Amino acid sequence: MARLKITQVRSKIGGKQNQRDSLRSLGLKRIGDVVVKEDRPEIRGMVSVVTHLVVVEEVD
Protein backbone atom coordinates (compact mmCIF):
# COMPACT_ATOMS: atom_id res chain seq x y z
CA MET A 1 0.00 0.00 0.00
CA ALA A 2 1.17 3.53 -0.73
CA ARG A 3 2.38 5.82 2.00
CA LEU A 4 2.07 9.58 2.37
CA LYS A 5 4.83 11.88 3.59
CA ILE A 6 3.15 14.86 5.23
CA THR A 7 5.17 17.99 6.10
CA GLN A 8 3.77 20.95 8.01
CA VAL A 9 4.85 24.17 6.27
CA ARG A 10 2.57 26.79 7.85
CA SER A 11 1.49 27.61 11.40
CA LYS A 12 -1.78 26.49 12.94
CA ILE A 13 -2.09 29.80 14.82
CA GLY A 14 -5.32 31.50 13.83
CA GLY A 15 -6.74 28.30 12.40
CA LYS A 16 -10.07 26.80 13.33
CA GLN A 17 -10.31 24.18 16.06
CA ASN A 18 -10.97 21.33 13.61
CA GLN A 19 -7.80 22.26 11.68
CA ARG A 20 -5.71 22.28 14.87
CA ASP A 21 -7.22 18.93 15.89
CA SER A 22 -6.45 17.42 12.48
CA LEU A 23 -2.81 18.50 12.66
CA ARG A 24 -2.48 17.03 16.15
CA SER A 25 -4.12 13.76 15.06
CA LEU A 26 -1.68 13.52 12.17
CA GLY A 27 1.18 13.92 14.65
CA LEU A 28 2.27 17.39 13.51
CA LYS A 29 3.17 19.85 16.26
CA ARG A 30 5.32 22.53 14.64
CA ILE A 31 6.49 23.88 11.30
CA GLY A 32 8.93 21.47 9.68
CA ASP A 33 7.56 18.34 11.33
CA VAL A 34 7.32 15.35 8.99
CA VAL A 35 5.24 12.19 9.40
CA VAL A 36 4.76 9.18 7.14
CA LYS A 37 1.31 7.63 7.22
CA GLU A 38 -0.48 4.88 5.31
CA ASP A 39 -2.65 6.15 2.44
CA ARG A 40 -6.11 5.54 3.91
CA PRO A 41 -9.38 7.46 3.55
CA GLU A 42 -9.17 8.63 7.19
CA ILE A 43 -5.74 10.17 6.65
CA ARG A 44 -6.80 11.71 3.33
CA GLY A 45 -9.77 13.31 5.10
CA MET A 46 -7.59 14.88 7.79
CA VAL A 47 -5.16 16.14 5.15
CA SER A 48 -8.00 17.66 3.11
CA VAL A 49 -8.93 19.83 6.12
CA VAL A 50 -5.42 21.32 6.34
CA THR A 51 -4.24 21.34 2.71
CA HIS A 52 -3.16 24.99 3.06
CA LEU A 53 -0.88 24.13 6.01
CA VAL A 54 0.85 20.98 4.76
CA VAL A 55 2.69 19.51 1.76
CA VAL A 56 1.86 15.90 0.85
CA GLU A 57 4.10 13.56 -1.18
CA GLU A 58 3.62 9.91 -2.07
CA VAL A 59 6.39 7.61 -0.85
CA ASP A 60 6.94 3.99 -1.92
KENU-711014 format. One line per 10 residues: number of its first residue (from 1); for each residue x, y, z of N, C-alpha, C, O. Coordinates in steps of 0.05 Angstrom, whole numbers. Layout:
<recs>
NUM	X Y Z X Y Z X Y Z X Y Z  ...
</recs>
This chain:
<recs>
1	17 -24 0 0 0 0 18 25 0 39 25 12  8 46 -13 23 71 -15 25 84 13 8 80 30  45 101 15 48 116 40 49 146 33 57 153 11  41 163 51 41 192 47 61 205 66 61 199 90  78 222 55 97 238 72 84 265 75 80 280 55  77 272 99 63 297 105 81 316 120 91 309 142  86 340 110 103 360 122 87 385 128 73 395 111  89 394 153 75 419 160 93 442 152 116 444 159  82 461 136 97 483 125 87 510 135 100 531 132  63 511 147 51 536 157 41 531 185 35 509 193
11	38 553 200 30 552 228 0 547 231 -16 554 213  -7 534 253 -36 530 259 -48 553 274 -72 553 279  -32 573 282 -42 596 296 -62 611 279 -57 617 256  -85 616 291 -106 630 277 -125 611 261 -144 620 250  -118 586 262 -135 566 248 -159 558 265 -159 563 289  -178 545 252 -201 536 267 -194 512 283 -174 499 279  -212 506 303 -206 484 321 -204 457 306 -187 441 314  -221 452 286 -219 427 272 -193 424 257 -183 402 253  -182 446 247 -156 445 234 -134 439 253 -116 423 247  -134 451 277 -114 446 297 -116 417 307 -96 404 311
21	-141 407 310 -144 379 318 -134 359 297 -122 339 303  -138 366 271 -129 348 250 -99 347 249 -87 326 246  -85 370 252 -56 370 253 -46 353 276 -27 338 273  -58 356 300 -50 341 323 -54 311 319 -37 294 326  -77 303 306 -82 275 301 -63 263 281 -57 239 282  -54 280 263 -34 270 243 -6 268 256 12 255 245  -2 280 279 24 278 293 42 302 287 66 301 291  30 324 277 45 348 270 42 368 292 19 376 299  65 378 303 63 397 325 75 424 318 66 445 329  94 425 300 106 451 293 115 451 264 116 430 251
31	121 475 254 130 478 226 155 461 222 174 462 238  156 446 200 179 429 194 176 401 202 191 384 194  156 395 218 151 367 227 143 350 202 128 360 185  152 325 202 146 307 180 137 281 192 148 270 210  115 270 180 105 244 188 100 228 163 94 239 142  102 202 165 95 184 143 72 166 152 74 152 172  51 167 137 26 153 144 17 135 121 24 141 98  2 114 127 -10 98 106 -31 114 91 -44 131 103  -33 109 65 -53 123 49 -80 110 53 -88 91 39  -95 121 72 -122 111 78 -142 134 76 -134 157 78
41	-167 128 73 -188 149 71 -188 168 96 -193 192 93  -183 156 119 -183 173 144 -161 194 143 -165 217 151  -138 185 134 -115 203 133 -120 224 111 -114 248 115  -130 215 88 -136 234 67 -156 255 76 -154 279 68  -176 247 92 -195 266 102 -183 287 120 -190 311 118  -165 278 138 -152 298 156 -134 317 140 -133 340 146  -120 306 120 -103 323 103 -120 343 87 -111 366 83  -143 335 78 -160 353 62 -169 377 79 -174 399 67  -171 374 105 -179 397 122 -156 417 124 -162 441 128  -131 409 122 -108 426 127 -90 428 102 -66 431 105
51	-101 427 78 -85 427 54 -68 452 52 -47 452 40  -78 475 63 -63 500 61 -40 502 81 -25 521 80  -38 482 100 -18 483 120 4 461 116 25 462 129  -1 442 98 17 420 95 24 415 66 11 425 47  46 400 62 54 390 35 53 360 37 64 348 56  41 347 17 37 318 17 52 306 -7 48 316 -29  68 285 -2 82 271 -24 77 242 -20 74 232 2  75 227 -43 72 198 -41 100 186 -39 119 194 -53  103 166 -21 128 152 -17 123 123 -21 102 112 -13  141 109 -34 139 80 -38 148 64 -14 147 39 -15
</recs>
